[in-house]
Amino acid sequence: MSTHAQRERLLLADLLESVGPEAPTLCEGWTTNDLAAHVVVRERRADASAGQLIPQLAPRLERVRKEFAVKPYEELIQLIRTGPPRLSPFALKQIDEAANTVEFFVHSEDVRRAQPDWTPREIDPVFADTLWSRLERSARLLGRKAPVGVVLRRPDGQTAVLHRGTPVVTVTGEPAELVMFAFGRTEASRVEAEGDKDSIAKLYEAKQLGI
């Protein structure tokens, strides 16, 4: 039985293949070719991918990503489909599920929502709960740079604190939309924000959410 991460991996690969290498994405300045290279490097070059979290290593990460970006697009997609090498930590099902479920979902939406005719993806309740669970665990990290207090709320009333502080903005939406919001895709997420206008404006203008 496939895991959520395995399913999202294949959906991302199929989507990248369908739109081609020059399609836009929500990742500023990146085409789908750039995004595909990023996904491959993250899984296959641990020596470089640390640059995602350590600013001093970011230039090296970008250099390696650009090296992969010149590979044939079809090769990058196949590397995504086949997954990480056997000795990679990501090859362990538990780590793959924990680290890649949301990663692949967000990047699929980065492609989907950048297209002019995009339509919302139907999310089944089990996967919605999985996304919410992952969001609850990572909320504080994702929202650490938010300029105001932020509470995320599902339509059923469940909440997660993205950032402690005052004034507070409450952002309501389905788990998939709240994930996109928390990962910095604020303008592309279908949510409702409640709070004073200045605080909401600061939150949307900050562009400092996500990792």
C-alpha positions in Angstrom: 0.0 0.0 0.0 1.5 3.4 -1.0 2.0 6.1 1.5 0.9 9.7 1.3 4.4 10.7 0.4 4.7 8.2 -2.4 1.3 9.3 -3.9 2.3 12.9 -3.7 5.7 12.2 -5.3 4.0 10.6 -8.3 1.4 13.3 -8.6 4.2 16.0 -8.6 6.1 14.1 -11.3 3.0 13.7 -13.5 2.1 17.4 -13.1 5.6 18.5 -13.9 5.6 16.3 -17.0 2.2 17.6 -18.2 3.0 21.3 -18.1 6.6 21.1 -19.5 9.9 22.6 -18.3 9.1 26.3 -18.9 5.8 26.6 -17.1 5.6 29.2 -14.2 5.5 28.2 -10.6 4.6 30.0 -7.3 8.3 29.9 -6.4 9.5 33.4 -7.4 11.8 33.3 -10.4 11.6 29.5 -10.9 10.2 27.6 -13.8 9.1 24.1 -13.5 12.5 23.0 -14.6 14.1 24.9 -11.7 11.6 23.4 -9.3 12.3 19.9 -10.5 16.0 20.4 -10.1 15.4 21.6 -6.5 13.4 18.5 -5.6 16.1 16.2 -7.0 18.9 18.0 -5.2 17.1 18.0 -1.9 16.8 14.2 -2.0 20.1 13.3 -3.7 22.6 15.8 -2.5 22.6 16.0 1.2 25.9 17.8 1.1 24.2 20.7 -0.6 20.6 20.6 0.6 21.7 21.8 4.1 21.7 25.2 2.5 17.9 25.3 2.9 18.4 25.7 6.7 21.9 27.2 7.0 22.2 30.6 5.3 26.0 30.3 4.9 25.5 27.2 2.8 22.7 28.6 0.6 25.1 29.8 -2.2 26.5 26.3 -2.6 23.0 24.8 -2.7 22.0 27.2 -5.5 25.1 26.4 -7.4 24.4 22.7 -7.2 20.8 23.2 -8.1 21.8 25.1 -11.2 24.1 22.2 -12.2 21.1 19.9 -12.0 18.8 22.3 -13.8 20.8 21.9 -17.1 20.1 18.1 -17.1 17.4 16.9 -19.5 14.0 17.7 -18.0 12.8 14.1 -18.6 15.7 12.9 -16.5 14.9 15.1 -13.6 11.3 13.9 -13.6 12.4 10.3 -13.7 14.7 10.9 -10.7 11.7 12.3 -8.8 9.6 9.3 -9.7 12.1 6.7 -8.8 12.9 8.5 -5.5 16.1 8.9 -3.5 19.1 6.5 -3.7 19.0 3.5 -1.4 21.4 4.9 1.2 19.6 8.2 1.5 17.7 8.9 4.7 14.7 9.7 2.5 14.7 6.0 1.3 13.3 5.0 4.7 9.6 4.9 4.5 9.0 6.7 7.8 11.4 9.5 7.0 10.0 9.8 3.5 6.4 10.1 4.9 7.4 12.6 7.6 9.6 14.8 5.4 8.1 14.6 1.9 4.3 14.4 2.2 3.8 18.2 2.7 6.9 19.1 0.6 5.6 17.3 -2.5 2.0 18.6 -1.9 3.1 22.2 -1.7 5.3 21.9 -4.7 2.5 20.3 -6.7 0.3 23.3 -5.8 3.2 25.6 -6.7 2.8 24.3 -10.2 -0.9 23.9 -10.3 -1.8 27.3 -8.9 0.6 29.2 -11.1 -1.3 28.1 -14.2 -4.0 30.6 -15.4 -6.8 28.0 -15.6 -6.0 26.2 -12.3 -8.8 24.6 -10.3 -8.7 23.4 -6.7 -7.7 19.9 -6.1 -10.2 17.7 -4.2 -8.7 16.6 -1.0 -10.1 13.5 0.8 -10.8 13.8 4.5 -8.0 11.4 5.5 -5.3 13.4 3.6 -6.8 16.7 5.0 -6.3 15.4 8.5 -2.7 14.3 7.6 -1.9 17.8 6.3 -3.4 19.4 9.4 -1.4 17.1 11.7 1.8 18.0 9.9 0.9 21.6 10.1 0.3 21.5 13.8 3.8 20.0 14.4 5.6 22.6 12.3 3.5 25.7 12.8 5.9 27.5 15.2 8.8 27.0 12.8 6.9 28.1 9.8 5.5 31.2 11.5 8.6 32.2 13.4 9.1 35.4 11.4 5.5 36.5 11.2 5.1 40.2 12.1 1.9 39.7 14.1 0.3 36.9 16.1 -1.3 34.3 13.8 -3.8 31.6 14.6 -4.8 29.0 12.0 -8.3 27.7 12.2 -10.1 24.9 10.4 -13.8 25.3 9.5 -14.6 22.8 12.3 -13.0 25.1 14.9 -9.7 23.3 15.4 -6.8 25.8 15.8 -3.0 25.9 15.7 -0.8 28.8 16.7 1.5 29.9 13.9 3.0 32.7 15.8 2.4 34.0 19.3 2.0 37.8 19.7 -0.4 40.7 19.5 -2.3 41.9 17.7 -3.7 38.5 16.4 -4.8 37.6 13.0 -7.0 34.5 12.7 -6.7 32.7 9.3 -9.5 30.3 8.5 -9.5 27.7 5.7 -9.3 24.0 4.9 -6.1 22.3 5.9 -4.7 22.3 2.3 -5.2 26.0 2.1 -3.7 26.7 5.5 -0.7 24.6 4.6 -0.2 26.8 1.5 -0.6 29.9 3.6 1.8 28.8 6.3 4.4 27.9 3.7 4.4 31.5 2.4 2.0 31.1 -0.5 -0.3 33.7 1.1 -1.7 35.3 -2.0 -2.4 31.9 -3.7 -4.2 30.4 -0.7 -8.0 30.4 -0.4 -8.4 31.5 3.2 -10.2 34.2 5.2 -8.2 36.5 7.5 -9.8 38.1 10.5 -8.3 40.9 12.5 -7.5 44.6 12.2 -6.8 45.8 8.7 -3.2 46.9 9.4 -2.3 43.6 11.0 -3.7 41.6 8.1 -1.9 43.9 5.6 1.4 43.4 7.5 1.0 39.6 7.4 0.3 39.5 3.7 3.1 42.0 2.9 5.8 40.3 5.0 6.5 37.4 2.7 8.4 35.8 5.6 6.3 32.7 6.2 7.5 29.3 5.3 11.0 27.7 5.2 
